């Protein structure tokens, strides 16, 4: 389970439990004093992440505020922390007893102890006191039912300590939460380019899971209210390689850690509420390598280079393929394509017939034949020049034709050259030369 949901519940034990005659009477005594008046303030739920691994070290820090008309001696009792999920602790017998009604609904999957310590608000090495006995816990699941096996829930007993009601101190519970970080499904390309992605979810006051609800329901009247300040915190080490894709809700904020180098803090201040309303901090993140950090620069450059190279290759291949297919296949209207394909300047016979030596002027030649020609001048005769028109006509010989498509067996290549001698603005001579050859291309 990815949600970190916290419920601090008071079970009235101690002297009253010692006076009880049986476990059943003890349960009755707990139920007879449901509202103790204690308030949790402040509360900090801190997850410390150094990578995208599923198991995450967690620290829950809190203190208690007692009603002004009562003393701490009157309210001395154990506290219990209900955690949504399985945790890792030291091996050993956890002396946490479950009521028979609850034990009948759940299955115990683990017991042990976790670290318990008290520290001043402004912590130093000399201001930390470790509780030697630690905090025993039991992890349970609920089996059967339409949903099968439920996610785990862990019940941690916090022995009474005078630091709990001293506002200058914070009591803290240290443990490793299993599978607190879940991998986010991504494609192999996304993982290669930008690294794997993960989702961290810290929750508060959410007891909707079956095992959580079973543990909560039998002591629901003993749940302690939480007053400000209360905060969910995720410390991300290696901030220079951290990419945060999304934070929810919008009120969550990211900032550099004031005390830990190269660490970013994503946090959410909890809103005070009278009801058991779930509040969630969700962070989608990932860590990238040094090479992946160059991805925004290298990938566009790589695509640009590959695009240019591929463009040249494709263009060259397309041209060769077009020439190859153009030698055997022809597209176009039947009459136009059967007459041939012209390139350069090929002057039709009827236009050449309109040119009469001694009568046709230079301007009329340009109108009939165009201006795409070579000009040859004779320096010995400055008023004389020769206009040379060159062109090529490829004439196909077809095997068959259908609509716009025809198969060509071979081509006749005609090279046309027309020389027109102009002297003093009039045409003096006209020569036409046509060379023919056969080609299969």
N, C-alpha and C positions, 0 to 999 in steps of 0.2 A: 504494500500500500504506500502510495506516494504522499499522502497527506499527513502532516504533523499536527495532531489535534490534542489539545490539552484540557483535562478536566481535573481540578484539584478538589478532592472531596474529603470531608472530615468524618472519621469514624470515632465515636466517643468511647474510648477505652481507657486503660490506666487503672486508677483506683476503683472506678465504677465497675470495670470489667473484672477486677479481682474479687469484688464482692458478689459477683453474679454466681449462681449455683450451677449453670450449665451453659454450653454454647448457644442454646436457643435463647436463654435469658439475655446473653450478651447481645444477640441480634436485636432483641426487643429494646434493650437500652439504647442502642445506636439509633433505632428508629424513633425513640421517644424524644430525642433532642436534635431535631433536624436542622434548626436554624441557630448557629452558634454566634453569629454577629461578626465573625472574622472576615476580613477583606484582604485579598491579595493585591499588593502594591509595593513596589513595582514588579513587573514581570517581563523577562526577556527570554525568548526562545531563539537560540543561536545555532545555526548549522555552519560548519567550517568545511569548505570544499577546496581541494587542491587539484582535482581532475574531474573527469566525467564518470568516476566509479559509482557503483550503486550504493555501497555502504558509506555512511557519512557520520563523522563525529558530531555529536549534538550536546549542547549544554543548556539546561533549563535553570534560570536564576530567578529567584523571587524572594519576597519578604512578606510578613503578615502584619496587618494593622488591627489592633484589638479595640473594642468599643471603649469609650472613655469611662463608662461606669463600671467596667469590669477589669479584673487583673489577669495577668498571664497565668497565674497559678490556677485560677478557676477554669481556664480554657486549655490546660495542658493535655495534649492528646497527639496521637500519630496522624500524619497526613498521608494521603495516597495519591499518586500520580498515575492517571490512566493515559496510556500512550497507544496511538493507532499503528500497530505494526510490531514486528519482532525486533528485539535488540540483542546486542552482544555484550556480555558481562563476564566477570570471573566465575569459574565454576564453584559450586557450593550449594548447600541447601538453603533455599529461600523460604523463610518461615512466614509465608503469606498464605493465610487460610481463606478459602472461599466458602460462602454459605452453601448449604446443601442444595438449595434451589438453583443457585447459579452453577455449581459444579455439575449438576445433572444436565445442563444445557451445553457445556463447553468441554473441550479436550485440552489438557495441559500439554504443551509441546516444548517447554523449557523453563528452567529455574536457574537462579544464580544471584549475584550481587553486583551492583554498580558503584562507582565512586561517588561519595557524598562529601562535600566540603563547604565551609563557610568562609567568606572573604569580605573585606571592607569594600565600600563603594569605590574608593581609590586604592586599588589592589597593589600591594607590594609583597615581596617574598616573606616578610615578617608578619603580614596581615592575612595570612591564609591558614585555616585550621581544618585538617582533614579528619573526618569522623571515622574512627578505626573500624567500626562495625560495617560501614557502608550502608547501602540501601538494598534490601532484598527485593526480588521481583519474581513474577510468574507470567509466562506468555501462554495464551490460550487461543484456540480457534473454535469455531462452531461448525459442526459437520451435519450432514443430512439436510433435509428441506429441499425446496425446488431449485435453490441456487448452488447446492453442493457445499463444498468447503469454503468458508468465509475467509477473508484476510485476517491476519493475526491481530490480537490486542494484548498489550502488556500492562500489568498492574504492579506499580512500584510503591513499596511502603517506605515512607520517610519518617524515621524515629523523631520523636520530639526533641528539640534542642533550643536552648535559650536564644540562640542567634536568630531563630525564626521570627521573633517578635521585636528584635532590636533593629530599628530603621537605619542604623549605621552599617548594618551587615546585610549581605545577601547569601542565602542558602542556594547552593548549586548542585545539580545532579548531572553527572557526566556519563555518557554511554555512546555506543555506536549503533545508529539506526540502520537496519538492513533495508536495502532496496529503496532508499529514500529518493534516489535519483533514477529516473527511468529513461532509457534510450528513446529518442524520437525517430520514427521511421523516415529514412531518406534514401535517395538513390545512391548507387555506387559512385556516380560521377560527382554528386554533391559531397559525399564523404571524401573523395580524393581531392577535390578542389578546395573546399572550405573546412574540412574536418567533420567529425561526427557531431551530432546535435543531441542534447539531453533536456529533460524537463525536471525541474525541482519544484515541489509543491509543499509549502508549509501551511498548515491549517490550524484553526483554533475553534473550539466549541462545536466540533462536528462528530457526532456519535451515531451516525446513521448506519454504519456497517453492523452486521448481525452480532459479531463477537463484542464489539464496542458497546452496542446497545444493551446486551445482556449484562455486561459489567456495570454499566451506568444505571440501568433501570432500578436495580434493587437499592440504590443509595442516591436516587435523584434529588431527594430533599436535602442532601448534605453538600451539594455543590457550592463551592465558594464563589462569590462575585469577584470580579477583577476591576480595579480602578486604574485610571491613568497614573503614571505612564505604563503602557504595555506595548510591546514591540516584537515583531517577527523579523529576524535578522539572518541574512545569508552572507557569509564572508567568502569571497572568491579570491584565492591566492593566484599568483602568476597573472596579474591583471594585464600585463603587457601582451599576453597571448590569449586574452579572453574576448569573446564576441557574444554580446547579449542581444538576441534577436527580438525578444518581446518580454515585457513585464506587465503583470496584471495583479491588482487593478490599476487604473491610471494614477491613483494616489501613491503607488510605490515609487521609490526614488533610488537612484544610484549615485554614489559619491565615493571618493577615495577614503580609505581607512585613515583615521587620524593617528592611530597607534601602530599599525602593522604596515611595513613597507611592501610595495608592489601588491597591494590588496585592495579590491573594490568591495564596497558594502552595498547590498540591495536590501532595503528594509521597508516595512509597512507598520505604521502606528495603528493600533487596534482602536476601534470606536467603542466607547462604553455602551453596553446594552443590558437591559434587565432580563431579556429572554436568552435562551441558549441558541443564539444565532451564529451559524458558521461564518468565519472570516478567513479568507484564503490569500496567500501570496504565492504566485506562480511565476517562475522565471524559465524561459527557454534560452539556452546558452550552448556554447561549445568552445573548445580550445583549439587553436590553430598552431601549426608548426612555423618555423622561420621561413621555410619555402612557401607554405601556403599564404603567408602574409604578403608575398609578392604577387599573389594571384590576380588582384585587380589590374596590375600593370602587365604581367607576363601573358595572361590569357588573351586580352585584346591584341597585344603585339603578335602573339602566335597565330591568332586567327587572321590578322592582317597579312602576315607573311604567307601563311598557307593559302589564303584567298588569292593573293597575287600569283603565287606559283601555280595553283590549280587553274586559275583563269588562263594563264599562258598555255598550260598543257591542254586544257579543254579547247581553247581556241585553235591551237595547232592541230589537234586531233580532228576537230570539226572541219577545218579547212581541208585536211587531207581526205577525210571521208567524203566531203562534198565533191572534191575533184574526182575521187574514185567513182562515186555513184553518178556524178554528172557525165562520165564517159559512157555509161551503159543505160542510164535512165534520163528521161527528159520530161519536164513539167511545163505546161503552157497550152494555150489554144492551138488547135491543130494547124491552122494555116500559118499563124505567126511563127510557131516553133519549127515547122517544116522548112520555112524559108531560110533559116539559119540564125545564128547569133552573131551580132556585129560588135566589134570593139574598135576603138580609134575612130577614124573618119573614113567611112565607105560611102562614096558618092554614087547615087543611082545613075544608070545609063541615060535616062531622060533628062537629067540635069546637065550631064556632060554634053548632050546633044544641043542644048541651048546655048553653049559657049561657041561663038563664031569668031575665029581669028580675024583681026583687023576691024571688028565691029564691037565686040564685047569689051566693056571698060573694066578697070580694076575694081570699082565699087560694085558693079554687077556680079563679078566673080565672087566677091565676099558674100553677097546676098544668096547666091546659089549654093556655094560650097561651104560657107562658114569661115570662121576666123581661126580655127584650130589647125594650123599648118606651120611648116617650116619655110623660112625665107632665105633664099640663096642669092647673093649679090655678086656682080662682076665689077671689080674696081676699075677695069679698063673701060667698062661701059656703065657709068654711074646711073644712067636713066633706065637701065635694064635690070630686072630681078625675076627670079624664078620661084613660084609658089609650089610647095611640095605637100601633098595630102597623103597620109599613110593610114591604112586601116586593115582590119582582119575580119573575115567572115568564116564561121564554123558551120558547115552545112551537114545535118545528120542524115544518115540513111537508116530508115526504120525497119524493124522486123514486124512489129505490130503496134497498134495504138488503140487506146480506149479512153474516151473522154479527155481528160487533161494529162494522162500518163501515157508515155510511149517508150518502147524498148529500142535502143540504138545498137546496130551491129558495127558500124564504123562511121567516121567523120571525114568529110573533105574540108581541108583547111585552105582558104583562099587568102592570099596576101595582096592587097590592092595598093598601088602607088600611082598617083596622078601628078604630073609635072605641067605647070602652066607658066609659059614664058610671057612676061608683060614688059612692054617697052613703051615708055612715055605715056603710061596710063592706059594702053590698049593691049589686048591679048594678041600675041604674035604667033604662038605655037602651043599645041596641046598634045601631051603624050600620056597614054594609059598603059600600065603594066600590071598583069594579074598572074601570080604564081599559085599553082594548085599542088596539093600533096594530100595523101591519105594518112589518117591517124586513128588509132583506136581509143585515144583518150580525149 
